[in-house]
Amino acid sequence: MTNHSQQADGKRRRWWPFHRRAARQQTQPPADADADAGAGATGQGGGRGVRILLGFASAVVAAFGMHAIGSILAPALLALVLTICAQPVRVWLTRHGTPAGIATGAVALTTFALLAAFAGLLIFAMADFVGMLPQYQAELQAFGAQVGAWLNSIGIGSEDVKAITGGFDPSKFLNFFTSLLGGAFGLLSFGVIVLTMLILMPADAAYTPTLLRQLKPTKPNLVYAISAFATNVRRYMVVTTGLGIVQGVINGLALWLLGVPAALLWAILAFLCSFIPNVGYFIAIVPPLVFGYLTGGWETVIAIIVIYGLINAVVQSVVQPKVVGNAVALSQTLTFFSVLFWALVLGAIGAILAVPLTLLVRAVLVDADPRARVWRAAIGDLSETRAIMRAEAKDRKDAKRAGGVPDAEEPPA
């Protein structure tokens, strides 16, 4: 009788998904020390906790320092990323008989010409937007009043509502874009720094392969980290640029067909925001939604949301991960935080270069140190972790087919 009831219970457990599992025992800390714990773990610097606090303090000081020199650091880092992306072209020209100086100058000038053309297109689009903005003054004010009434209806305070609806004042739009267009000295100094760096960095990069071979016998981990960083950044930036152009063109054409004003400017904004993970989509879609509502009502708003959502989902969720692969092995949480951090430190350029700059920090602090490389999985390199999870899932399925439902081992919270 007992055997029969056990068999019945086993059958019920196989098909009933909500059976009660046995209570887990509380995980106990291991008695042995970590494998990487040596003499340096204790007795030097006061232990691991003190070293972690000192590391955080150093990071805060470094962040404030970078923010203080952001006006020259941001264009220098942009030039570094562009040099990394253009390095294969310079190498190809040199390999096919072009003198090294001419190849370096040609790549530098071509890169700067593309940047200048993009800046000119952006200025033209913003000037056109500033010129047509007064036509929508009444509509913007009415839309701001509607938003304010809705916010009041859900309990938002009047002061907060006033601060939010104040952003729909056309004069503030005009002041914002006029200040951007009028900052000629800032744009000129930014361009001079980028041009100078694009001339000097490729010239210095000609020695990079020899320097890496020279360092490899004594610093193999550093050479590995630098080489992997350059390869990963190049793949990420080239793929993101290509996909960003596709996104911008499709979005711009869709907005133009829907009759949304300043479609060229919003297309450029979509291209730039494609470099900003997680939050770039929301930044790029807000202005088209506002002016789409003013020109076409809720039908246009819904159409814009559908078009932007489909393009963003296909590009960033399907195409980009398959093409980039494991080049950007960063967790979603770390990627989002990196956008906030670098935007705070370096402004808009920091947000656009958030992923390459985070990869640079990882290369210096993690990839270059064999002892710290074990943390790659914790910050997003989940290739080995996924393989383990697939193997465990297969074992659970096999055990379930055999008649048992073992509990999966889970790490403590």
N, C-alpha and C positions, 0 to 999 in steps of 0.2 A: 504493500500500500504506500509505504513511504517512497519507494523507488518510482512508482507510478506518478505520485504527486510531484516529485522532482523533475521527471520528464515533462510533465505538463507545464511546470513553471519554466523550464528551459525553453519550451516552444513559445510560451507567452513572451519571454524576454527577447526572443529573436525577432518577433514582428512588432512588439509594442515599443515605440521609441522613448516613452516617458517612464521607463522602469526606474526604480530607486537604486542608486548606486551606493556602494559601501562608503562609509565615511572615510575621508582621507586622514592619514596621520599627519601631524604637524611636522613640517620639514625641520630637521635639525642641522645646525651649522657643521661643516666638515671639521674634523680634528686636525687634518694635515694642512700645512701651509701651501700657498699657491706655488705652482712650478717655477714661476719667474721671481719668487721672493728670494732675494739674496742678502748679502751683507749690507747693500745700499738701502734696503727697505727700512732698516732701523738703524738708528745711530747717526745717520747723516741727514741733516736738515730737519730733524725732529719727527720723522716718520711721514707716511703717505698723506695724512690729513693736512699737515703743514704745507707739504709740497703742492697739494691741490689748491689750498687757499692762496699760496704765493702765485700759482699759475693764473688763478682768476684775477688776482690783483694786477699782475703783469698785463693780462689781456685788457683790463679796464684802462690802464695807463696807455697801452698801445692804441686803443680805440680813440681815446681823447687826443692823442698825438696825431693820428691819421686824420681825425676830423679837423684839427687845427690847420693842417697843411692840405686840406682836401682840394683847394683850388689848383694846386699843382700836382697832387698825387693822382687825382681822378683822370686827367688827360694822359699822365704817364702810364697808368695801368691800362687804359684803353689802347694806347699805342703798343704796349707789351702784348696784349691779346691779339691785336691786328698783326703784329710781327710774327707771332706764333702761327697764325692762320696762313700768312703769306710765305712763310719760310719754304715750304715745298716748291712753290713757283720759282723762287730765287735759286734753289738748288737745281731745279730742272733746267733753267736757263744757263746756269754755269756748266752743267754737265753736257749741254749741247753746244758748247763753244763760245758762249757769250762771256766777255770779260767780267770778272767779279764785280768791279766797280760799277759798270754799266747795268748789270743785272740787279744789283742792290738799289741803285738809283731809280731804275725803271719800275721795280716793284713798289718802292716807297712812294714815288710820284703817282703811280696808278692808284694805289690805295688812298692816298690823300685826295686825288681827283674824284674818286667815288664818294668819299666823305663830303667833299665840297659840293658835289652835285646833289647829294641827299639833303645837305643843309639848305642849299638854294631852293630845292623843291619844298622843303618844310616851311621856309620863310614865305615863299609864294603862296602856299596854302593858308598859312596863318594870316597873311595880309588880305587875302580874299575873304576869309572868315570875318576879320575885323571890319571890312568894308560892308558886308551884308548884315552884320549883327544888329544895327539900329532898326532894320526892317521888322525885327521880331521883338521890339521893346514891349509893346502892349501884350503880346502873347506870353512872353516870359513873366511879366508881372502878374498876369492872370493865373498862370500855372503856379507861380510861387504862392499866390493867395489860396489856391485850391489845396496845395500841399500843406500850408499852414493850418487851414481849417481841419484837414484830416488829422494832423498831428494833435491839434487841440481836442478833437473828438476822442482820441485814445488816451488822453490824460497827460500829454507832454506839456511842460510849463511854458508860459508865454515868452519868457526870456530865451529859452532854448529854441522855441519856434522862430523867434525873431532872428536869432543867429543863423538858423538853417535857411530860412527863406530869404535872408539877405544875400545869399549867394546867387539868387536868380536876378539880381539887379544888373541890367545890361552894362551900366557904367563900370561895374567891377570886372565884368568880362573884358571890356575895352581896356581898362587900366592894366589888367593882367597880361593881355597879349601885346599891348603897346610897350610894356616894360620888357617883355621878351624880345620884341623886335628892336627896341631902342638900346638894348644892352650891347652896343657895338664893341665897346672896349673889352667886355667880358668874352664875347665870341671871338674877338681878334686874338686876345691872349691865349684862349683855349686852342684856337687853330694853330697859333705859332708853336705852342708847346707840342701839340700832336705832330705837326709837320717836322719839327726838329727831332723829336724822338723817332719818327718813322724813317728819318735819314740815318740817325746814329745807331739805333738798335739793330736794323738789318746788317749794318756794317760790322757790328760786334758779333752778331749771330753767325757770321762766316767762320768764326773760330770755335763755335760751340761744339760741333762734332769732335774736333781734335781735343778740346778741353775735357769732354766727357770720357774719351778714350784714355786721356792722361790720368783722370781721377779714378777710373774704374778699378785698378788694382788695389788702391788704398781705401776708396769710398764707394764700394759697389752698391750699397743700399741708397746712397744719395743719388748716384747716377740712375738707378732704377726709378726712384721717385720723380726725378726731373723729366726723364724720358716719358714715363707714364703720364705725368701731368700735361706735357706738351701734346702728346697724342690724343688724350681724352678731351682737352680743351679745344683742339683743332676740330675733332669730330663733332663735338657738341655745337660749336659756333657755326661751322659750315652748314650742318644739317638744320639748325634753328634758323639761320639766315634764309636758306632756301624755302623752308616751310613758312617762315614769316612773310616772305614775299608773296607766296601763294595765298596765305590768309588775307594779307592786305589787299591784293588784287581782287579776290572774290568778294570780300566784304565791301570794298569800294564800289565795284560794279553793282552789287545788290542794293546798296544805299542809293546809288545814282538812279537805278531803275525804280526804286520806291519813291524818288523825289525828295530824299533827305538832303538839306543844304549842307555845303562844305564836306561832300563825300570824300574828296581827296584828302582833306585833313584827317578825317576819321580813319581812312585807309592807312595813312602813315602812322597814326596812333596805334592801330591794330598791329602793324608790323613791329613797332617798338615794344609794345606790350607783350609780344610773343616771346621776348627774352626774359620776361618776368614770370617765373613759375607761380602757379596757384592763384595769385591775385591779379595778374595782368589782364585776364579775360574780363574781370569785373571793372577794371579801370577803363578798358577800351570800349565797353558797351554802354557806359552811362551817358556820354554826350550824344551819341546817335539816338538813344532812347528818348532823351529830352526833346531834341529837335524833330525826331520822328513823330512824337506825340503832337507837337505844335503844327506840323504840316499835314499829317494823315490820321491822327487820332489813334485809338487803341488798336485798330487793325494793323497799322504800320508798326506799332510797338511789338505786337505779337509776332509779326513777320520777322522783325529784327532779332528778337529773342530766339526764334527757331533757327534762323540762318546762322547767327553767331554760335548758338549752342551746338548745332550739327558740325560746323567747321571745326570748332574748338575740340569737340569730342573725337572727331576722326583724326585730326592732326596730332593733338597732344596725348590722346589715350591709345591710339592704334598705330599710327604711322611713326611718330617720333620715337617711342620706346623700342620698336623693332629695328629702326635704322641706327639709333645711337647705341643700343645694346647696354652693356655694363660700363660704358664710358663715364656715366654720371651715377656712380653708386652711392647716392645720398638718400636718406630716408625722407619721406614727405614732410615730417615735422621739422627736420633740420633744414630742408630746402626753404620752407616757409619762414623759419626764423632767420635764415641767412638773408632773405630778401629784406626783412625788416631791419636787420642789423646793418647791412651795407648801405641801405637807403639812408639810415640815420647818420652813418659815418661819412658817406661820400655823396649823398644826394641822389639825383635821378640816375647818374652814371653808375653809382653803386648798386642800385636796384637792377639795372640792365646787366651788369657784370657780376651779379651775386653768385651764380653757379661757378664761373671760372675762378673767382676770388676764393670761394670756399674750397674748391679743389686745390688751389695753391696752398691754403692753410693745411689741408689734409696731407698734401705731399710733404710739407716741411715737418709737421708734428707727428704724423702717423706713418706714412709710407716709408720715410727715410729712417725710421727706427724699427728694427725687427721686434723689439719688445712691445712697442705700441701698436704694431700691425694687427694684433689680435683684436683690437677694438674696431676694425673695419666693419665687422658684421653689425656691431652696435650702432654705427652711424649710417648704415644703409647697404653695405655690400652683402647681399643675402643669397648669393648663388649657392654657397655651401649649405646655408640654413634651409633653403627651399628643397635641396636634394634630401636633407635629413627628414624634413616634414613629409615629402612624398614617400620616402621609404617607410616612415612610421604609419602613414595612412594606408599604405599597401599591407603592412603587417596587421593592422586592425581589421581590414577587410578580410584578409585570409583567416584571421582568428574567428571572425564572425561567421564565415562560411563553415568553419569547423565546428561551430556550435557554441562558442563562448563569446562574450562581449567584454574584453578586458578594458579597464580604465586606462586612458591615455595619461602618460606622465606629463605633468605640467609644472613649469617652474613656479616657485613661490611668488606671490604678488609683491 
